[in-house]
Amino acid sequence: MTTEAATPTTAWTDACLAAAIAAVAPHGVGGIVLRARSGPVRDAWLAHLKSLLAPETPFRRLPLNAGDDRLLGGLDLSATLAQGRPVAERGLLAEADGGLLVIPSAERLDGGRTARIVRTIDYGRVQMERDGLSAKLPARFGVIALDEGVEPEETVPTALRDRLAIWLNLDGLSVRDTSLAPDWPRRVAEARDLLSRTSADPNLAHLFCEAGLALGIISIRAPILALAVARISAALDGRHEANTADAEVAARLVLGPRATRVPTEAPPENPEASEPEPQHADAPETTDSQGEDTQPEQSITPEDMELVLAAAAAAIPKAILAALTDQKLAGRAPPSVGKAGASQASKLRGRPAGVRRGEPRNGNVLSLIETLRAAAPMQLIRRRLRGGPFLLPDGRERIEVRADDFRISRFKQKTTSTTIFVVDASGSSALHRLAEAKGAVEIILAECYVRRDSVALIAFRGTTADTLLPPTRSLTRANRSLAGLPGGGGTPLATALDTAVQLAASQKQKGISPTIVLLTDGKANITRDGKPGRKQAMTDALAVAADLRALHVNTLLIDTSPRRNAEAEELARSMGARYLPLPHADSTRLSQAVFAARSTPDDRSGSRS
């Protein structure tokens, strides 16, 4: 079975075939995920797709900043103001009924809009309930999800991607590869008329299920969509029944891009299925109601399976194929790169996140359109309460807007992150595992650098805690500061926590999300005022830990003791931190724990190990 990557000519031919399939039955195959940068190649493909659609077929484009009223429908503001009564307006999903909806930068879709689009695809209708209006409108359409992600893991949301039959990748193609066959419009028009009379051999469904299992595809939608693509492929060739050649097309366009493993060989033929059951000599021969001999259904042959798997494997991109062969992606989600920071509400900047009722003060921005939309349905009632219209000097009627109508815009933006390492360099820690603690910090520092996080380093020993490295993105500076960290002296744990609290508070004031990683054995012996005393030192440390918990900062305590330490666990509970004993932590678990702590909700109620 060959697994070599397709040539640019073959890739463009498959892209043109996929456009034809989507043009024949936009809703029948769900749609297409197109991974391609903005440029002439993608524009040529979209133009080709649009030219294949029937003239009356809707072709809508979803703006990135479209709100729910534009997506689902809502109040038609101008018509409502003109007629004095609520008038509904169809949204983009209803307007795309029977056609295609193009989603630019689909990898940036948020969870809310993804859920609304997916729900509409599943039910074939859109539920509009806004501004006092309620309606169910038909919305059966296909989706063209334009994936413009830079990193491999920046992809269209899984819920939407799983419902789109064909996944294409046009990266690497040039304009010279975009030649078009002149007979595509004729073939698509004829296939559109022939599709209702085109069937598929029931054995193809079993073939796609077997191939999906061999390729590691767990979604049941994949073989269903592959069967639909095979039928359309047969209609494009002017045939009334899909055959093995159409199955190869479906495997190349549907199954191959979804593969999570490379099959080594086709499943062996079941010998028991090929041998007929023995029949008694006196038993009557099985016949149907017409008296004809009943023929057993044709089973899947190993040759058919080999052809389908070969076509699917040939469609796997070269880089992904190498990773699958090495089993680097088997059952493992790719790490999130460059996605530092949590989402937080903002008044002035960021991506639109809807509107809410409120007054335009204290930095809030008035949403004029939504304010008028809230006031419009009430104009008739307010006119009657006034006893007549309120006219402007030029004779036009004034719109009455009240305080309850005010709507203010909401925004969300990604915050940057800072990971603050607080390292115990005291005598007890140095005696135990300071070298291993440094190694653990270096591993996490490298992960922070990949994720575009800033890092800071605080070391405490003797009677003081020093900020050796203020927040920076320089991995070299961080490693240099860590390598020169000496060990020995007392354990001023309370002072170290005080320093970390101050640094974390200053980062939060700048709009940065801090995460504190404390590496210590928890054996405090220096009080906050610099005097020795184990009992008072631990009391001071627990008091500062409570202050840190009140700051609502994500924290992780890595216990550097030779074995689990009760004092360190108690300190983690007081801070509301995740607790991780270093003796049981390898490099992978350490890095995972740090970034899990960063994403943990602030209202944690205890330590976790």
C-alpha positions in Angstrom: 0.0 0.0 0.0 1.5 3.3 -1.1 1.5 6.2 1.3 3.3 8.9 -0.6 2.0 12.4 -0.5 -0.1 13.6 -3.4 1.4 15.9 -6.0 0.1 19.5 -6.3 -1.8 18.5 -9.5 -3.6 15.7 -7.7 -4.3 17.9 -4.7 -5.9 20.6 -6.9 -7.9 17.9 -8.8 -9.2 16.6 -5.5 -10.1 20.2 -4.4 -12.0 20.7 -7.7 -13.8 17.4 -7.2 -14.7 18.4 -3.6 -16.1 21.7 -4.8 -18.2 19.8 -7.4 -19.5 17.4 -4.7 -20.5 20.4 -2.4 -22.2 22.1 -5.3 -24.3 19.1 -6.2 -25.7 18.6 -2.6 -24.5 21.4 -0.2 -26.4 20.1 2.8 -26.0 16.4 1.9 -22.3 16.3 2.8 -22.3 18.8 5.6 -19.6 20.9 4.0 -15.8 21.3 3.6 -13.0 22.2 5.9 -10.5 24.2 3.8 -7.1 24.7 5.3 -5.4 27.5 3.3 -4.0 30.9 3.8 -5.7 33.9 2.3 -4.4 34.3 -1.3 -5.0 33.7 -4.9 -5.1 29.9 -4.6 -7.9 30.0 -2.1 -9.7 32.7 -4.0 -9.5 30.6 -7.2 -11.0 27.6 -5.4 -13.9 29.7 -3.9 -14.6 31.3 -7.3 -14.7 27.8 -8.8 -17.1 26.6 -6.2 -19.4 29.6 -6.6 -19.4 29.1 -10.4 -20.7 25.5 -10.0 -23.7 26.5 -7.8 -27.1 27.0 -9.4 -27.9 30.7 -9.9 -30.6 30.7 -7.1 -28.4 28.9 -4.6 -27.6 31.1 -1.5 -23.9 31.8 -0.9 -23.5 33.6 2.4 -20.4 34.8 4.3 -20.3 34.9 8.1 -18.5 38.0 9.4 -16.2 37.4 12.3 -18.0 40.0 14.5 -21.5 38.9 13.7 -23.7 38.8 16.7 -26.6 36.5 17.6 -29.1 38.9 15.9 -27.3 38.6 12.6 -26.6 34.9 13.0 -30.0 33.7 14.2 -32.2 36.6 13.3 -34.0 39.1 15.4 -35.7 42.5 15.2 -35.6 44.4 11.9 -34.9 47.8 13.3 -35.7 50.0 10.3 -39.0 48.1 9.5 -40.0 48.1 13.2 -39.5 51.9 13.5 -41.3 52.5 10.2 -44.3 50.3 11.0 -44.5 50.9 14.7 -44.7 47.1 15.5 -42.1 44.4 15.9 -41.0 43.0 12.5 -38.7 39.9 12.3 -35.6 39.7 10.2 -34.0 36.4 9.1 -30.5 35.7 10.2 -27.6 34.4 8.2 -28.3 30.8 9.0 -31.9 31.0 7.7 -30.7 33.0 4.6 -28.2 30.2 3.8 -31.0 27.6 3.6 -30.4 25.4 0.6 -27.0 26.8 -0.1 -23.6 27.3 1.5 -22.4 29.3 4.5 -18.7 30.4 4.3 -17.0 30.9 7.7 -13.7 32.8 7.4 -11.1 32.1 10.2 -13.2 29.3 11.4 -10.5 28.3 13.9 -11.4 31.4 15.9 -15.0 30.4 16.4 -16.0 30.7 20.1 -17.9 28.0 21.8 -21.2 29.8 21.7 -21.4 30.4 18.0 -20.0 27.0 17.3 -22.8 25.4 19.4 -25.5 27.5 17.5 -24.2 26.5 14.1 -23.8 22.8 15.0 -27.3 22.7 16.5 -28.7 24.3 13.3 -26.9 21.7 11.2 -28.2 18.8 13.3 -31.9 19.9 13.3 -32.0 21.6 9.9 -33.8 24.7 11.3 -32.9 27.7 13.4 -34.8 28.7 16.5 -35.1 32.5 16.7 -36.1 33.8 20.1 -35.0 37.4 20.5 -36.5 40.8 21.2 -39.9 39.3 22.0 -40.0 37.4 18.8 -40.2 33.6 18.4 -40.0 31.6 15.2 -38.6 28.4 13.7 -37.1 28.9 10.3 -35.7 26.2 7.9 -31.9 26.3 7.7 -30.4 23.3 5.7 -27.1 24.4 4.4 -23.5 23.3 3.9 -20.6 25.0 5.6 -17.3 26.0 4.0 -15.0 26.4 7.1 -11.9 28.4 6.1 -9.1 27.3 8.4 -6.4 29.9 8.5 -4.5 28.6 11.5 -0.7 29.1 11.7 0.0 26.3 14.1 -1.1 22.7 13.3 -3.2 22.5 16.4 -5.1 25.8 15.5 -8.0 24.1 13.8 -11.8 24.4 13.3 -13.6 23.3 16.5 -14.1 19.6 16.7 -17.9 19.6 17.0 -18.1 21.5 13.7 -15.3 19.7 11.9 -16.8 16.3 12.6 -20.0 17.2 10.8 -18.2 18.4 7.6 -17.5 15.5 5.2 -14.4 16.8 3.3 -11.2 18.1 4.7 -8.9 19.8 2.2 -5.4 21.3 2.6 -4.3 23.7 -0.2 -1.1 24.9 1.6 1.9 24.5 -0.7 -0.1 25.0 -3.9 0.7 27.9 -6.3 -1.4 29.7 -8.8 0.2 27.6 -11.6 -1.5 24.5 -10.2 -5.0 26.0 -10.4 -6.1 24.9 -13.9 -9.7 24.0 -14.3 -11.4 21.4 -16.5 -14.0 23.0 -18.7 -16.7 20.3 -18.3 -17.2 20.8 -14.5 -20.4 23.0 -14.8 -22.0 20.5 -17.1 -21.2 17.5 -14.9 -22.4 19.2 -11.8 -25.7 20.2 -13.4 -26.3 16.7 -14.7 -25.4 15.1 -11.4 -27.8 17.4 -9.5 -30.6 15.9 -11.6 -29.3 12.3 -11.3 -28.6 12.2 -7.6 -32.1 11.4 -6.5 -31.9 8.2 -8.7 -28.4 7.2 -7.6 -28.0 4.5 -5.0 -25.1 2.8 -3.2 -24.3 -0.9 -2.7 -25.1 -1.7 0.9 -21.7 -3.4 1.1 -20.1 0.1 0.7 -21.4 1.0 4.2 -19.7 -2.0 5.7 -16.6 -1.2 3.7 -16.4 2.3 5.1 -17.0 1.1 8.7 -14.2 -1.5 8.4 -11.9 1.1 6.8 -12.7 3.6 9.5 -11.8 1.1 12.2 -8.5 0.3 10.5 -7.6 4.0 10.3 -8.5 4.6 13.9 -11.6 6.8 13.2 -14.0 6.6 16.1 -16.8 8.9 14.8 -19.8 7.2 13.3 -20.4 10.2 11.1 -17.3 9.5 9.0 -18.6 6.4 7.2 -22.1 8.0 6.9 -20.6 11.0 5.2 -18.2 8.9 3.1 -21.3 7.0 1.8 -22.9 10.3 0.8 -19.8 11.4 -1.0 -19.6 8.1 -2.9 -23.1 8.5 -4.2 -22.4 12.0 -5.4 -19.2 10.8 -7.0 -21.2 8.2 -8.9 -23.7 10.9 -10.0 -20.9 13.1 -11.3 -19.7 10.2 -13.5 -23.3 9.7 -14.8 -23.8 6.4 -13.0 -26.9 5.2 -11.0 -24.9 3.2 -8.5 -21.8 3.9 -6.5 -19.0 1.3 -6.9 -15.5 0.7 -5.6 -14.0 3.6 -7.6 -16.4 6.0 -5.8 -15.4 4.4 -2.5 -11.8 5.3 -3.3 -12.8 8.9 -3.9 -14.7 9.0 -0.6 -11.8 7.4 1.3 -9.4 10.0 -0.1 -11.6 13.0 0.7 -13.3 11.8 3.9 -11.5 9.0 5.7 -7.8 9.8 4.9 -7.7 13.3 6.5 -9.4 11.9 9.7 -7.0 9.0 10.1 -5.3 8.6 13.5 -3.2 5.6 12.6 -1.8 4.0 9.5 -3.1 0.5 8.8 -0.4 -2.0 8.2 -2.5 -4.3 6.0 -6.1 -4.9 5.1 -8.2 -7.0 7.5 -8.0 -10.7 6.6 -10.9 -12.3 5.0 -13.1 -14.3 7.4 -12.8 -17.9 6.3 -16.0 -18.9 8.1 -18.0 -16.3 6.2 -16.8 -17.6 2.8 -17.8 -21.2 3.5 -21.5 -22.1 3.1 -23.2 -23.8 5.9 -23.8 -27.6 5.3 -27.3 -28.3 4.2 -29.1 -31.6 4.7 -29.8 -33.5 1.5 -33.5 -33.7 2.2 -33.9 -30.1 3.2 -35.7 -27.9 0.7 -33.7 -25.4 -1.3 -34.2 -21.8 0.0 -36.2 -19.7 -2.5 -37.8 -16.3 -2.4 -41.5 -15.5 -2.9 -41.1 -15.7 -6.7 -39.7 -19.2 -6.6 -36.2 -18.0 -7.6 -33.0 -19.1 -5.8 -32.0 -16.6 -3.1 -28.4 -15.4 -3.7 -26.3 -14.4 -0.7 -25.2 -10.8 -0.5 -21.9 -10.0 -2.0 -19.3 -9.6 0.8 -16.4 -7.2 1.0 -13.4 -8.6 -0.8 -9.8 -8.0 0.5 -9.0 -6.3 -2.8 -11.8 -3.7 -2.2 -10.5 -3.0 1.3 -6.9 -2.7 0.1 -7.9 -0.2 -2.5 -9.9 1.9 -0.1 -7.2 1.9 2.6 -4.6 2.8 0.0 -6.6 5.7 -1.2 -7.2 6.9 2.4 -3.5 6.6 3.3 -2.5 8.5 0.2 -4.6 11.5 1.4 -2.8 11.7 4.7 -0.5 14.8 4.7 3.2 13.9 4.7 4.1 15.4 8.0 1.1 13.9 9.8 1.8 10.5 8.1 5.3 10.5 9.6 3.9 11.4 13.0 1.3 8.7 12.8 3.9 6.1 11.7 6.0 7.0 14.8 2.9 6.8 16.9 3.5 10.2 18.3 -0.1 11.3 17.9 -1.8 8.0 18.8 -4.3 8.8 21.5 -2.6 12.0 22.5 -3.9 15.5 22.1 -1.4 18.0 20.7 -0.1 20.6 23.2 -1.5 24.1 23.1 1.2 26.4 21.8 1.0 30.2 21.8 -2.3 30.2 23.7 -1.2 31.9 26.8 -3.6 33.8 29.0 -7.1 33.4 30.1 -10.2 35.2 28.7 -11.3 38.1 30.8 -14.0 40.7 30.4 -13.1 44.1 29.0 -14.9 47.4 28.6 -13.1 48.9 25.7 -11.1 46.3 23.7 -11.1 42.7 22.6 -13.5 40.6 20.7 -17.2 41.4 20.9 -19.0 39.3 23.5 -22.6 40.5 23.2 -24.4 43.3 25.0 -26.1 43.7 28.4 -28.4 46.1 30.0 -26.5 48.9 31.7 -25.7 52.6 31.7 -22.9 54.1 29.5 -20.8 55.3 32.4 -17.6 54.3 34.2 -15.9 53.4 30.9 -18.8 51.4 29.5 -19.5 51.8 25.7 -23.1 52.4 24.6 -24.3 50.0 21.9 -26.5 52.4 19.9 -28.0 49.8 17.6 -28.9 47.4 20.4 -30.3 50.3 22.4 -32.6 51.3 19.5 -33.5 47.7 19.0 -34.6 47.4 22.6 -36.6 50.7 22.4 -38.3 50.0 19.0 -41.0 47.5 20.0 -42.1 49.9 22.8 -42.8 52.9 20.6 -46.5 52.1 19.9 -47.2 51.6 23.7 -45.3 54.7 24.7 -47.1 56.8 22.0 -50.5 55.7 23.4 -49.4 56.4 27.0 -48.4 59.9 25.9 -51.7 60.4 24.1 -50.0 61.0 20.7 -46.7 61.1 18.9 -43.8 63.3 20.1 -42.8 65.3 17.1 -39.5 67.0 16.2 -39.6 70.7 14.9 -39.3 69.4 11.3 -42.4 67.2 11.8 -40.7 63.8 12.2 -41.6 61.6 15.1 -39.0 61.3 17.8 -38.0 57.9 19.1 -38.5 57.7 22.9 -35.6 56.0 24.6 -35.7 55.3 28.3 -33.0 54.3 30.7 -34.2 50.7 30.7 -33.4 50.6 26.9 -29.7 51.3 27.3 -27.4 48.5 26.2 -23.7 48.5 26.6 -21.2 46.5 24.6 -19.2 43.7 26.2 -15.7 42.5 25.0 -13.4 39.7 25.8 -9.7 39.7 25.4 -6.8 37.3 26.1 -4.6 38.2 28.9 -0.9 37.5 29.0 0.5 35.2 31.6 3.4 35.2 34.1 4.6 32.1 35.9 6.3 33.1 39.1 8.8 30.5 40.4 9.5 30.7 44.2 12.4 28.3 44.9 13.5 27.2 48.3 17.3 27.4 48.4 17.7 26.9 52.2 19.9 24.4 53.8 17.3 21.7 54.3 16.2 22.0 50.7 19.7 22.0 49.4 20.5 19.0 51.4 17.5 17.1 50.0 16.9 18.0 46.4 17.8 21.5 45.3 19.5 20.1 42.1 16.4 18.2 41.2 14.3 21.2 41.9 16.4 23.3 39.5 16.0 20.6 36.9 12.2 20.7 37.3 12.2 24.5 37.0 14.2 24.3 33.8 11.7 21.9 32.3 8.8 24.2 33.1 10.7 27.2 32.0 11.1 25.7 28.5 7.4 25.0 28.4 6.6 28.6 29.4 8.9 29.8 26.6 7.0 27.7 24.0 3.7 29.0 25.3 4.8 32.6 25.2 4.5 33.1 28.9 6.6 35.5 31.0 8.6 34.0 33.9 9.9 35.4 37.1 12.2 33.8 39.7 12.2 34.4 43.5 14.7 32.5 45.6 14.7 32.5 49.4 17.4 31.4 51.9 18.9 32.7 55.1 16.6 35.6 56.3 15.6 37.1 52.9 13.8 36.4 49.7 15.2 38.0 46.5 13.6 38.5 43.1 16.5 37.2 41.0 14.6 37.6 37.8 11.7 40.0 37.2 9.0 39.0 34.7 10.7 38.3 31.4 10.4 36.1 28.3 14.1 35.5 28.0 14.8 31.8 28.6 18.6 32.4 28.6 18.3 35.0 31.5 16.1 32.6 33.5 18.4 29.7 33.1 21.4 31.8 34.0 19.7 33.1 37.1 18.7 29.6 38.1 22.2 28.1 37.5 23.8 30.6 39.8 21.4 30.0 42.7 23.4 29.0 45.8 22.0 26.8 48.6 22.2 27.0 52.4 20.9 28.9 55.4 17.5 29.2 57.0 14.0 28.9 55.4 12.2 32.3 55.5 9.0 30.9 53.9 6.7 33.7 55.1 9.0 36.3 53.6 9.1 34.4 50.3 5.3 34.2 50.1 5.1 37.9 50.9 7.3 38.7 48.0 5.3 36.4 45.7 2.0 38.0 46.8 3.4 41.5 46.0 4.7 40.5 42.6 1.5 38.6 41.7 -0.7 41.6 42.8 1.4 44.0 40.6 0.9 41.6 37.7 -2.8 41.5 38.2 -3.0 45.3 38.3 -1.4 45.3 34.8 -4.1 42.9 33.5 -1.7 39.9 33.5 -2.7 36.5 34.8 -0.1 35.3 37.3 0.6 31.7 38.3 2.8 30.9 41.4 4.9 27.7 41.5 6.4 27.2 44.9 9.1 24.6 45.3 9.8 23.9 49.0 9.9 21.2 51.6 7.6 23.4 53.8 9.9 23.4 56.8 9.9 27.1 57.7 12.2 28.2 60.5 12.6 32.0 60.0 9.7 34.3 61.0 8.5 37.3 59.0 10.7 39.7 61.0 13.8 37.6 60.3 14.1 35.8 63.7 14.6 32.0 64.1 11.8 29.9 65.5 10.2 27.0 63.8 6.7 27.2 65.4 6.2 31.0 64.8 7.7 30.7 61.3 5.1 28.1 60.3 2.4 30.3 61.8 3.5 33.3 59.8 3.8 31.2 56.6 0.2 29.9 57.1 -1.1 33.5 57.6 0.6 34.7 54.4 -0.7 31.6 52.6 -4.3 32.7 53.6 -3.5 36.2 52.1 -2.3 34.5 48.9 -5.5 32.5 48.7 -7.6 35.6 49.1 -5.7 37.1 46.1 -7.3 34.4 43.9 -4.1 33.5 42.1 -3.6 30.0 40.7 -0.8 28.3 42.6 1.1 25.0 42.6 3.2 23.7 45.5 5.9 21.2 44.5 7.1 19.3 47.6 10.9 18.8 47.3 11.1 16.6 50.4 12.4 13.0 50.0 8.9 11.8 50.8 5.4 13.4 51.2 5.6 16.1 53.9 2.6 16.9 56.1 3.8 20.5 56.6 4.0 21.1 52.9 0.5 19.6 52.4 -0.9 21.8 55.1 0.7 24.8 53.5 -0.9 23.8 50.1 -4.3 23.6 51.7 -3.9 27.1 53.3 -3.0 28.5 49.9 -5.7 26.6 48.0 -2.9 25.3 45.8 -2.4 22.1 43.9 0.0 19.8 45.8 2.5 17.7 43.9 5.3 15.7 45.6 8.5 15.9 43.6 9.5 12.3 44.3 6.5 11.1 42.3 6.8 13.7 39.5 8.5 13.2 36.2 9.1 16.0 33.7 5.8 15.4 31.9 3.7 15.5 35.0 5.5 18.6 36.3 4.7 20.6 33.2 1.2 19.3 33.0 0.6 20.3 36.7 1.9 23.8 36.1 -0.4 24.5 33.3 -3.3 22.7 34.9 -2.8 25.0 37.9 -2.9 28.0 35.5 -6.3 27.0 34.2 -7.8 26.0 37.6 -10.7 28.1 38.8 -9.8 30.6 41.4 -12.3 29.4 44.0 -10.4 26.2 44.8 -11.3 24.7 48.2 -8.3 22.6 49.0 -5.2 20.9 47.8 -5.1 18.1 45.2 -2.3 15.7 44.6 
